[in-house]
Amino acid sequence: MLIRGQKAFSLIELMVVLTIVAILLLVGAPQFSIWQANSQVRLVAEALQNDLRQAQGEAVRRNRQVAFVLTNDAPTPNPDTNILPVFAPSNPANNWVLLALPLLGSTEGKDEASGSTGFILSHVQNSNTTTTITGGVAILCFNSVGRLVYSATTTIENASGEKCGVLPATTAPIEFRIQNARTDRPLRVQVRVGGQVRMCDPGRSIATQPDGCE
């Protein structure tokens, strides 16, 4: 029931309003999709940066090498056992794992009876994610003083018993590129030989902006 002096919307006016709303939604949807992708890329980049720093801190704390491994598997430790979850290094990848490597000459982490796997953590994205990480290497390690070592192969331990390779021959940072097909702001995480870990924007130059890439 209408109150005297009030005017109701006509059907034509209502249709005009709905049409305008629909147009605005169509125009804004692509931008919202890009915003979502940019947010996801930043979340992954920040998690990657934090876990690389944790790997460095764990290496110093445990006085041994700690490996950061890119993988497409979803390794989850069994709380009832100390057996290392099965996973394979991969590059590019969606996920990653941190492992404390056994000391030279020990069976720690190799023998299930030893009760030690060195597993620290795994970061597993949603199965439907479209955000990927492409690294300069699939396996990267920090030594007991927090400096960078890495393996050019896809194994964490080679036949001679060396852990995670040798010091890089270059002073250029190892770079991990975080990408999404819908993003317009890809990000990178760089790790230098001395142990510095930083997130940067490849669309900017470090010469003029502090968050730029080299």
N, C-alpha and C positions, 0 to 999 in steps of 0.2 A: 504494500500500500504506500503510495507516494504522499509525502507531506507537502502541503501547499507551498509553492515557491521553489521546490526542488525540481531539477530537470534530469531525467534518466538518460543514460547513453543509448544512442540508437544503434541498431545492428551494424550500420555502415561505419560508424565511429569506432565501434569495437573491433571490426575487421581491420580498419586502418591501423589501430594500435597494435594488434597482433602481427600484422605484416611488418611494421617497423621493428618490433621486437625480434621477429624471425630474421630480418636483414642484419640487425646488429649482431645476433648470434652467429650468423654465417660469416660475417666479416671478422668477428673476434675469435672464432674457433681456431684458425691457423695460428694466430699469435699465442693463444693459450697453450696449444700443443708445443710450440717452440719454447715457451716459458717452462712447461713441464720438463722438456728434454734438458734445458739448461740447468734446471734445479737438480735433476738426477745426475747429470755430469758433475756438478759441483759436489754433491753428496758423496759420490764415488771417489772423486779426487781428494776430498778432505779425509775420507776413511783410509785411502791408500797412503796419503802423507802421514797420518797418525800411526798407522801400523808399521810403516817403514821406520819411523822414529822409535816405536816400541821395540822393533827387532834390534835396532842399534843399542837401545838401553838394556835389553835382555842380554846382548852379547857382552857388554861391559860387566853387567851384574853377575852373569854366570861364568865369566872368564873363559869363553869359548865362542866359536863361530855360530852365528844364527843365520839361517837361510830364509830368504823370502822367495816363494815359488809361485809363479803364475800357473793356473790350472783351470780347465773347464769342468773338472769333477767337483763334487760337493762333499769333501771329506768331513766327516763328523766322528769324533772319537767315541768309542763304546765305553760308557761309564763303568761297566763291569770288568773290563780288561785294560791292559796297558799296551795292547797291540796297535801299532801305527795304522791309521786309516789308509786305505789304498787310493792313490791318486797319481796322475801322470802330469809332468810339466807340459805346458802348452803356451804358445805365443802366436797370435793374440789369444786372450782368454777373458772370462767373465769374473773369475774368482781368484783367491790367493790363499796361501798357507804360510805360517811361520813355524820353523823347526829349529830347535837347538841341536847342533850336530855333535856326534860323539867325539871324545878326545882321540887323538891319534893312538893307534895300537889297542884300543879297547873294543870290546864286543857290545858295549852299551848302545842300545838303539838298533842293533842288528839281530840280536838273539831275543826271541820272545820271552825266554826264561829270565832274562836280565831284569824284566819289570820296568824298563825305561824306554820311552819312545822319543822323547824330546819334543813332542807335540806341544805347541804354545797356543795357537789359535788358528781359526780359518774364517775367512770372510766370504760368504756365499750370497750372491744376489738372487732376486726372484727369478724363477725359471723362465718367465716371459720377458725378461729385461732385454733391451736393445742397446744398452751401454756396454762397450767393450774397452779392454785395456790392451794396448800394444806396447811391448817393452823393447828397449835396446837389447835386453837379454831376458830369458825366461826364468833364470835363477840368479839371484843376487845375494851376497852375504856381507855381513859385518863381522870384523874380527874382534878380538877381546879388548882392543883399545878404541873401538867404534869407527874404524876406518873401513873403506869399501874394498871387498874382493868379489870376484864373480867368476862364473864358469861359462866358457863359450860352448859347452856341450849341454845336453839335456839330462845330465845325471848330476846328482848332488855330491857323490863321492866317486872318484875314479879308481882305476885298478891299482895304482900305486899307493892308495890310502890318503892322498891329499884331499882336503875338504874344500869344495867350492872353488877350485881353480886358484889363480894367482892374481896379483895386483894388476889392474888394467894398464896397458901400455900407453894409453892416452890420458891427458888431463881433462878432456871434455867430459861433461856430466853424462851419466847414464840416464836415459829419458824414458818415461812411461807416458804414453799419449792416451787420454781418456776421451772417447768419441761416441757420438750418437748420430744416426742419420738425420735426425730432425733438429739438431742443435745448430745454433749460429755462434756459439761460444765454447768451442772445444778447449780443454785445459790440459796441462802437462804437469807431471811431478818429476823433478830432477834430483839426482843423487850424485854428489861429487865424491872424488876419491878420498878427500879428507873427512867425509861423513856428513856434510851439509845436505839437508833434505828440504826442498822448497817446492811449493806449488806455484805455477806461473801461467800467464795467458799468452799464447803464441801470437795473438793479434796485437800485442803491445811489445815495445822494445824496452829492455832493461836500462838502456841508455837514457831514456826519458821518463820511464814510469817504474816504480819499485816492484810492481807485480808482473812486469813483462818478462818474457823469455830471452835468453841470450841468442 
